[in-house]
């Protein structure tokens, strides 16, 4: 068992005398988290990677544990390679894969770095120093990764060719605070940032690398956290306390306030948005101007990141791993009911933690979630709705990234 408490399991941001617990942060593969041949077990070289004949990572899952990065073949249900060189008691966060799937960028919590992994060679090729408290990472264009330093309230922009920090974008109004980036190709060179310390949706110019304005929200006692964008309507959504502010992205005006709050996850066709409103998952119509609620499902065991699957018969299902049990739920999004639960292993639950998080990703027809207390990664066949393997990795494994097409993340396609 790994009893250590790290920022991936329990994140708290202190603002004055207020303590804000952040649920569902770090690595949904992320939010991050998105990114779609078999490999045989080979001899491992001195650098912890396989010989050249086993190189390549298409369809593989990278699983991050304190001392090992394991490469898993989900079809075979086994570890086919490992990266161990210079890794010791690491804490990981929010991996992000490049648009061509050639590199994975992953937060290394101490020291504050982003590691760059070559997915063809299956090896760490660079270490990039970034600001303290780095948590989330984003890929708004092919040439850059944006890593957010919570201690500075700023994004560090990493060039994907040189692996160097080329810009620092101050997004937070008070130069600190946990933040995220909302980007969609429809927004062009503009993006929005959130910050748990700022009662505003922060407008970012991606070309000029600066915050140009902000949309002031009503409650000045609450910051912003989760975010989403619905391309059909052009509406941007920002979690703001126990509500969600809806902003018209053309006018940057608030057009609605929803009485729901939590992580927001769009379906692959970007027509349905699931909102984790506590133990209730509410599904909204992302094509309607009034964000109509289509239905809701109660999942009483702490649901986390939603991943979708359209079955062979056209039915849309959502998968969510529980933070309070060793199970995951399969939800029929058309009937709004849990149709199956599967055993995916257990996570560490630190005593007194206000919020827990559990990563879940999708790719290749599989739902994949790590169980750090059991030291395994669960592989679930999304069509069959059943666990096909519990792959043993290492106690503390809590972050995963799929190499290939895994559909949508928080607000759109790969980015």
PEWOBEL-V580819 format. One record per residue. N is the residue number from 1. D_LAST is the distance of its C-alpha to the last C-alpha in whole Angstrom. Layout:
<<N & D_LAST> <N & D_LAST>>
This chain:
<<1 & 34> <2 & 32> <3 & 33> <4 & 32> <5 & 29> <6 & 26> <7 & 24> <8 & 21> <9 & 24> <10 & 25> <11 & 24> <12 & 26> <13 & 26> <14 & 29> <15 & 30> <16 & 34> <17 & 35> <18 & 33> <19 & 30> <20 & 27> <21 & 26> <22 & 22> <23 & 21> <24 & 18> <25 & 17> <26 & 16> <27 & 14> <28 & 13> <29 & 12> <30 & 11> <31 & 10> <32 & 9> <33 & 9> <34 & 8> <35 & 8> <36 & 13> <37 & 24> <38 & 26> <39 & 27> <40 & 31> <41 & 32> <42 & 33> <43 & 35> <44 & 33> <45 & 34> <46 & 35> <47 & 31> <48 & 30> <49 & 28> <50 & 30> <51 & 32> <52 & 30> <53 & 31> <54 & 29> <55 & 26> <56 & 22> <57 & 20> <58 & 19> <59 & 19> <60 & 19> <61 & 19> <62 & 19> <63 & 21> <64 & 21> <65 & 25> <66 & 27> <67 & 29> <68 & 27> <69 & 23> <70 & 24> <71 & 23> <72 & 23> <73 & 24> <74 & 23> <75 & 26> <76 & 29> <77 & 28> <78 & 29> <79 & 28> <80 & 28> <81 & 27> <82 & 27> <83 & 26> <84 & 29> <85 & 29> <86 & 30> <87 & 28> <88 & 30> <89 & 30> <90 & 26> <91 & 24> <92 & 20> <93 & 17> <94 & 13> <95 & 12> <96 & 9> <97 & 9> <98 & 9> <99 & 8> <100 & 12> <101 & 12> <102 & 15> <103 & 14> <104 & 13> <105 & 13> <106 & 15> <107 & 17> <108 & 21> <109 & 22> <110 & 26> <111 & 26> <112 & 23> <113 & 21> <114 & 18> <115 & 19> <116 & 17> <117 & 18> <118 & 19> <119 & 18> <120 & 21> <121 & 24> <122 & 23> <123 & 23> <124 & 22> <125 & 22> <126 & 22> <127 & 22> <128 & 21> <129 & 22> <130 & 21> <131 & 22> <132 & 24> <133 & 22> <134 & 19> <135 & 17> <136 & 13> <137 & 10> <138 & 7> <139 & 5> <140 & 6> <141 & 8> <142 & 9> <143 & 12> <144 & 11> <145 & 10> <146 & 11> <147 & 13> <148 & 15> <149 & 19> <150 & 21> <151 & 24> <152 & 23> <153 & 21> <154 & 19> <155 & 16> <156 & 17> <157 & 15> <158 & 15> <159 & 16> <160 & 14> <161 & 18> <162 & 20> <163 & 19> <164 & 20> <165 & 19> <166 & 20> <167 & 19> <168 & 20> <169 & 18> <170 & 21> <171 & 19> <172 & 21> <173 & 25> <174 & 27> <175 & 25> <176 & 24> <177 & 22> <178 & 20> <179 & 16> <180 & 13> <181 & 10> <182 & 9> <183 & 7> <184 & 7> <185 & 9> <186 & 12> <187 & 12> <188 & 13> <189 & 14> <190 & 14> <191 & 12> <192 & 14> <193 & 14> <194 & 16> <195 & 19> <196 & 22> <197 & 25> <198 & 24> <199 & 25> <200 & 22> <201 & 19> <202 & 18> <203 & 18> <204 & 16> <205 & 16> <206 & 14> <207 & 16> <208 & 19> <209 & 18> <210 & 20> <211 & 20> <212 & 22> <213 & 23> <214 & 22> <215 & 23> <216 & 26> <217 & 26> <218 & 29> <219 & 30> <220 & 30> <221 & 30> <222 & 27> <223 & 24> <224 & 20> <225 & 18> <226 & 15> <227 & 13> <228 & 12> <229 & 12> <230 & 14> <231 & 14> <232 & 17> <233 & 19> <234 & 17> <235 & 17> <236 & 15> <237 & 17> <238 & 18> <239 & 20> <240 & 23> <241 & 25> <242 & 27> <243 & 25> <244 & 22> <245 & 22> <246 & 21> <247 & 20> <248 & 20> <249 & 18> <250 & 20> <251 & 23> <252 & 22> <253 & 24> <254 & 24> <255 & 25> <256 & 26> <257 & 26> <258 & 25> <259 & 27> <260 & 25> <261 & 22> <262 & 20> <263 & 17> <264 & 15> <265 & 13> <266 & 13> <267 & 14> <268 & 13> <269 & 15> <270 & 13> <271 & 17> <272 & 18> <273 & 17> <274 & 18> <275 & 19> <276 & 21> <277 & 24> <278 & 26> <279 & 27> <280 & 27> <281 & 24> <282 & 24> <283 & 22> <284 & 21> <285 & 21> <286 & 18> <287 & 20> <288 & 23> <289 & 24> <290 & 25> <291 & 23> <292 & 26> <293 & 26> <294 & 26> <295 & 27> <296 & 27> <297 & 28> <298 & 29> <299 & 28> <300 & 31> <301 & 30> <302 & 27> <303 & 24> <304 & 20> <305 & 16> <306 & 17> <307 & 15> <308 & 17> <309 & 19> <310 & 21> <311 & 24> <312 & 26> <313 & 28> <314 & 25> <315 & 25> <316 & 22> <317 & 22> <318 & 20> <319 & 21> <320 & 21> <321 & 23> <322 & 25> <323 & 26> <324 & 30> <325 & 31> <326 & 30> <327 & 29> <328 & 26> <329 & 26> <330 & 25> <331 & 25> <332 & 26> <333 & 24> <334 & 27> <335 & 30> <336 & 28> <337 & 30> <338 & 29> <339 & 30> <340 & 30> <341 & 30> <342 & 29> <343 & 30> <344 & 27> <345 & 29> <346 & 30> <347 & 28> <348 & 30> <349 & 31> <350 & 32> <351 & 35> <352 & 34> <353 & 31> <354 & 30> <355 & 26> <356 & 25> <357 & 21> <358 & 21> <359 & 18> <360 & 17> <361 & 15> <362 & 15> <363 & 15> <364 & 18> <365 & 20> <366 & 20> <367 & 19> <368 & 20> <369 & 21> <370 & 23> <371 & 26> <372 & 27> <373 & 30> <374 & 31> <375 & 29> <376 & 28> <377 & 25> <378 & 25> <379 & 24> <380 & 24> <381 & 25> <382 & 23> <383 & 25> <384 & 28> <385 & 27> <386 & 29> <387 & 28> <388 & 29> <389 & 29> <390 & 29> <391 & 28> <392 & 30> <393 & 28> <394 & 30> <395 & 30> <396 & 27> <397 & 25> <398 & 22> <399 & 18> <400 & 17> <401 & 14> <402 & 14> <403 & 14> <404 & 13> <405 & 11> <406 & 11> <407 & 10> <408 & 8> <409 & 8> <410 & 9> <411 & 8> <412 & 7> <413 & 6> <414 & 4> <415 & 0>>
